[in-house]
């Protein structure tokens, strides 16, 4: 062996051929999954897809029907010291699950169970109370806390354990939007400071985009796609994943011509200019994010951008989403664009108006059928 070579670092966590049955029905089937040291892996998927079951299995709180779970090369099984492994882990549930005692006692609970020295317990507890902005709540009874305060206590309790792997099941669910945003920002900052290996379940796209190094899409107990957030959200592997991650416009068509990596695709009578090497005649599914489409007025046609695709249509419906508006334009096929309320007002748009939708050829993600 070359003395200059270094031994590969084993994954923090690895699962192989993992199957879980609940009520006699198999609900999880994971051929292979690795969580790298110091990464944040976020599990997303529809309701009932098995997200929490996978999380609890990896955290050794649900016994699989078959398969292996390995922590840094050490396999967990009925013959190994599972309790010792569990002490290297921390789990934060959707509900904070605080005991009916003070905040201080809740945070120190796990530390006292591990029989750490009193001074170390005090130092860790004070550190994480301060880090999550709840030092003034130390002597408050847990039952008097607000939802956001209780979630901060549960996070402080988990980080005080200094786990090798942190598991979280929708930790920001059930609080109002400003509280959730502040909590996410504080939590994200702590993750960057500690580099603790993290596995998190969420149903929220923004949480995955903000937190994750990698994202798993779990559907019907199977991993359908895994990759970085841009890979998963911008390049879904199939239509079912695309629907879940809200890939935007999903279109079906046939490649009508091909020239040096630039293809024309016929979609319901429209010809779309697409970056692709697929041959003429290929049937395809295409995904186009709604925020990759721009809307302009016909009078501005001479000032159109460098986008290769421009289509005229009429606004058929709108749907406000906070500071933005989802606009459906009938161009022979419906195309949905996401624009700001300010743009909507500046263009003086209304249902029935004729507009031009534009998008780049490179904005379309194409999968052969």
C-alpha positions in Angstrom: 0.0 0.0 0.0 1.2 3.5 -0.9 2.1 5.2 2.4 0.7 8.4 1.1 -2.7 6.9 0.7 -5.2 7.4 3.5 -7.8 4.9 4.5 -11.3 5.7 3.3 -13.6 7.1 6.0 -16.5 4.7 6.5 -20.0 6.2 6.3 -21.5 7.5 9.5 -24.5 5.3 8.9 -25.2 2.5 6.4 -28.3 0.4 5.7 -28.4 -2.6 3.4 -31.4 -4.7 2.3 -33.5 -3.1 5.0 -37.1 -4.3 5.1 -39.7 -3.2 7.7 -43.1 -4.8 8.2 -45.9 -3.2 10.1 -49.1 -5.2 10.7 -47.9 -8.0 8.5 -47.4 -5.6 5.5 -44.0 -4.6 4.2 -43.8 -0.8 4.4 -40.1 -0.3 3.7 -37.7 -1.8 1.3 -34.3 -0.1 1.1 -31.6 -1.9 -0.9 -28.8 0.4 0.1 -28.4 3.7 1.9 -25.3 5.5 3.1 -25.2 8.7 5.2 -21.8 10.3 5.1 -20.1 11.8 8.2 -21.0 15.4 8.8 -23.7 15.5 6.1 -27.4 16.5 6.4 -29.6 14.0 4.6 -33.2 15.0 4.2 -36.0 12.4 3.6 -39.0 13.7 1.7 -42.0 11.9 0.2 -45.8 11.8 0.2 -47.8 11.0 3.3 -47.7 7.3 4.0 -44.5 6.8 2.0 -42.6 5.4 5.0 -40.4 8.5 5.9 -40.9 8.3 9.7 -40.6 4.5 9.6 -37.2 4.8 7.8 -36.0 7.4 10.3 -37.0 5.3 13.4 -35.5 2.2 11.9 -32.2 4.0 11.3 -32.4 5.4 14.8 -32.8 1.8 16.1 -36.3 2.5 17.5 -38.0 0.1 15.1 -36.7 -3.4 14.5 -36.5 -4.3 10.8 -37.8 -7.6 9.5 -34.5 -8.1 7.7 -31.3 -6.2 6.6 -28.4 -4.6 8.4 -27.8 -1.1 9.9 -24.1 -0.2 10.4 -22.7 2.7 12.3 -19.1 3.6 11.4 -18.4 0.0 10.5 -20.2 -1.4 13.6 -23.3 -3.5 12.7 -26.4 -3.4 14.9 -28.1 -6.7 15.4 -29.8 -8.7 18.1 -26.4 -9.9 19.1 -24.8 -6.5 19.6 -25.0 -3.9 22.3 -27.9 -1.9 20.7 -28.2 0.2 23.9 -24.6 1.4 23.6 -25.2 2.4 20.0 -28.4 4.2 20.9 -26.4 6.4 23.3 -24.5 7.7 20.3 -27.7 8.9 18.7 -30.3 11.6 19.5 -33.9 11.8 18.2 -36.1 14.9 18.0 -39.7 14.1 17.3 -42.4 16.2 15.7 -44.0 16.6 19.2 -41.3 17.8 21.7 -42.2 15.1 24.3 -41.1 17.1 27.3 -41.5 15.8 30.9 -43.7 17.7 33.3 -40.8 19.4 35.0 -38.5 22.4 34.4 -36.7 23.1 31.2 -33.4 22.6 33.0 -34.4 19.1 34.1 -35.6 18.2 30.6 -32.3 19.1 29.0 -30.2 17.4 31.7 -32.3 14.2 31.6 -30.2 12.3 29.1 -26.9 13.6 30.5 -27.8 12.4 34.0 -28.8 9.0 32.6 -25.3 8.8 31.1 -23.9 9.6 34.6 -21.8 12.5 33.3 -20.0 14.7 35.9 -22.1 17.4 37.4 -19.9 20.2 36.1 -20.1 18.8 32.6 -23.8 18.5 32.8 -24.0 22.1 33.9 -21.7 23.4 31.2 -23.4 21.6 28.4 -26.9 22.6 29.6 -26.0 26.3 30.0 -24.3 26.3 26.5 -27.3 24.9 24.7 -29.9 27.0 26.6 -28.0 30.1 25.5 -27.4 28.8 22.0 -31.1 28.3 21.4 -32.0 31.6 23.1 -33.9 30.0 26.0 -31.6 30.6 29.0 -34.3 32.7 30.7 -36.6 29.7 30.5 -34.4 27.3 32.5 -36.6 27.2 35.5 -39.9 27.4 33.7 -42.3 24.4 33.8 -42.4 22.7 30.4 -46.2 22.7 30.3 -46.2 26.5 30.3 -44.0 26.8 27.1 -45.3 27.9 23.7 -44.9 25.6 20.8 -41.8 27.3 19.5 -40.2 27.4 23.0 -40.9 23.7 23.5 -39.2 22.9 20.1 -36.2 24.9 21.1 -36.0 22.9 24.4 -36.2 19.6 22.5 -33.4 20.7 20.1 -31.2 21.9 23.0 -31.7 18.6 24.8 -30.6 16.7 21.7 -27.5 18.8 21.0 -26.5 18.6 24.7 -26.0 14.8 24.2 -23.4 15.5 21.6 -24.7 12.7 19.4 -22.7 11.1 16.6 -25.9 11.1 14.5 -29.0 13.4 15.0 -32.4 12.3 13.8 -35.3 14.7 13.4 -38.9 14.0 12.4 -40.5 17.2 11.0 -39.0 19.3 13.8 -40.4 22.6 12.6 -44.0 21.5 12.0 -46.9 23.0 13.9 -45.6 26.5 14.6 -46.5 29.8 13.0 -44.5 31.1 10.1 -42.3 33.7 11.8 -41.4 31.3 14.6 -40.7 28.5 12.1 -38.4 30.8 10.1 -36.4 31.9 13.1 -36.1 28.3 14.4 -34.9 27.1 11.0 -32.3 29.8 10.8 -31.0 29.0 14.3 -31.0 25.3 13.7 -29.2 25.7 10.4 -26.6 27.8 12.0 -26.0 25.2 14.7 -25.7 22.5 12.1 -23.0 24.5 10.3 -21.1 25.0 13.6 -21.3 21.5 14.9 -21.1 19.5 11.6 -23.2 16.8 13.3 -24.3 14.0 11.0 -28.0 14.6 10.5 -31.0 12.6 9.1 -34.2 14.7 8.9 -37.7 14.0 7.7 -39.7 16.9 6.3 -42.7 17.5 4.0 -41.5 21.0 3.3 -39.5 21.8 0.1 -38.0 25.0 1.6 -36.5 23.0 4.6 -34.9 20.5 2.3 -33.4 23.2 0.1 -32.1 25.2 3.1 -30.7 22.3 5.1 -29.8 19.3 2.9 -26.5 18.2 1.4 -28.5 15.4 -0.1 -32.2 14.6 -0.5 -34.0 11.2 -0.6 -37.4 10.9 -2.3 -39.2 8.0 -0.7 -42.3 6.7 -2.4 -44.2 3.5 -1.3 -41.3 2.6 1.0 -38.7 2.7 -1.8 -36.0 5.3 -2.5 -37.0 6.6 -5.9 -34.3 9.3 -6.2 -31.4 10.5 -4.2 -29.1 13.5 -4.9 -28.3 17.1 -4.1 -31.3 19.4 -3.8 -30.8 20.9 -7.3 -30.5 17.4 -8.8 -33.7 16.2 -7.2 -35.9 19.3 -7.5 -34.7 20.4 -11.0 -34.1 16.9 -12.5 -36.7 14.5 -11.2 -36.2 10.9 -12.5 -39.8 10.3 -13.4 -43.3 11.8 -13.4 -44.3 10.6 -10.0 -41.2 12.2 -8.4 -41.8 15.3 -10.4 -45.4 15.6 -9.2 -44.3 15.3 -5.6 -41.4 17.8 -5.8 -43.6 20.2 -7.6 -41.4 20.3 -10.7 -43.9 22.7 -12.3 -45.1 22.1 -15.8 -45.1 18.4 -16.9 -45.5 17.9 -20.6 -45.5 14.9 -22.9 -44.2 15.1 -26.5 -42.3 13.6 -29.4 -38.9 14.7 -30.7 -39.6 16.0 -34.2 -36.1 16.9 -35.2 -32.5 16.8 -33.9 -29.5 19.0 -34.8 -26.2 19.0 -32.9 -27.7 18.7 -29.4 -30.7 21.0 -30.1 -34.0 19.2 -30.5 -37.5 20.3 -31.4 -40.2 18.6 -29.5 -43.9 18.5 -30.5 -46.2 19.0 -27.5 -49.8 19.3 -28.4 -49.1 21.1 -31.6 -46.5 23.4 -30.1 -42.8 23.1 -31.1 -40.5 23.5 -28.1 -36.8 24.1 -28.5 -35.0 21.8 -26.1 -31.4 20.9 -25.3 -31.2 17.2 -26.1 -29.4 14.5 -28.1 -32.4 12.3 -28.4 -33.3 11.2 -32.0 -36.4 12.2 -33.9 -39.3 10.0 -33.0 -38.4 9.6 -29.4 -41.3 9.9 -27.0 -40.5 12.1 -24.0 -41.7 13.6 -20.7 -40.6 17.1 -20.0 -40.4 19.2 -16.8 -40.3 22.9 -16.8 -40.3 24.9 -13.5 -42.9 27.6 -13.2 -40.3 30.1 -12.0 -38.2 29.5 -15.2 -41.0 31.0 -17.3 -41.3 34.7 -17.8 -44.5 36.6 -18.9 -44.5 39.7 -21.0 -47.0 41.8 -22.9 -47.3 41.5 -26.7 -46.3 45.1 -27.1 -42.9 44.2 -25.6 -42.3 41.4 -28.1 -39.4 43.2 -29.8 -37.6 43.4 -26.4 -37.9 39.7 -25.6 -35.0 38.0 -23.8 -32.5 35.6 -25.3 -34.8 32.7 -24.5 -35.5 30.5 -27.5 -39.1 29.6 -26.7 -41.8 32.2 -27.0 -45.5 31.4 -27.2 -48.6 33.6 -27.2 -51.6 32.7 -25.0 -54.3 34.0 -22.8 -54.3 34.1 -19.0 -56.9 31.5 -18.0 -56.6 31.5 -14.2 -54.4 32.7 -11.3 -53.6 31.5 -7.8 -52.0 33.8 -5.2 -49.2 32.1 -3.1 -48.0 34.7 -0.6 -45.9 37.3 -2.4 -46.2 35.5 -5.7 -48.9 34.6 -8.1 -49.2 31.3 -10.1 -50.5 32.2 -13.5 -51.9 29.7 -16.0 -51.6 30.7 -19.6 -53.5 28.8 -22.4 -51.1 28.5 -25.3 -52.9 25.6 -26.9 -51.5 23.7 -23.9 -51.6 25.2 -20.4 -48.3 26.7 -19.1 -48.0 27.8 -15.5 -45.6 30.6 -14.6 -44.8 31.9 -11.1 -44.4 35.7 -11.0 -44.3 38.3 -8.2 -47.4 40.3 -7.2 -45.4 43.4 -8.1 -44.9 42.2 -11.7 -48.5 41.3 -12.0 -49.5 44.8 -10.9 -46.9 46.6 -13.0 -48.1 44.8 -16.1 -51.7 45.4 -15.1 -52.6 41.8 -15.9 -56.0 40.2 -15.5 -57.7 37.0 -16.5 -58.3 36.9 -20.3 -55.3 39.1 -21.2 -53.1 38.0 -24.1 -49.5 37.6 -23.0 -46.3 36.0 -24.2 -44.6 33.2 -22.2 -40.9 32.7 -22.7 -38.3 30.2 -21.4 -34.8 28.9 -22.3 -34.2 25.7 -24.1 -31.9 24.7 -21.2 -34.6 25.1 -18.6 -36.4 22.0 -19.8 -35.5 18.7 -18.1 -36.3 15.9 -20.5 -36.7 12.1 -19.9 -37.3 9.6 -22.7 -40.3 7.3 -22.1 
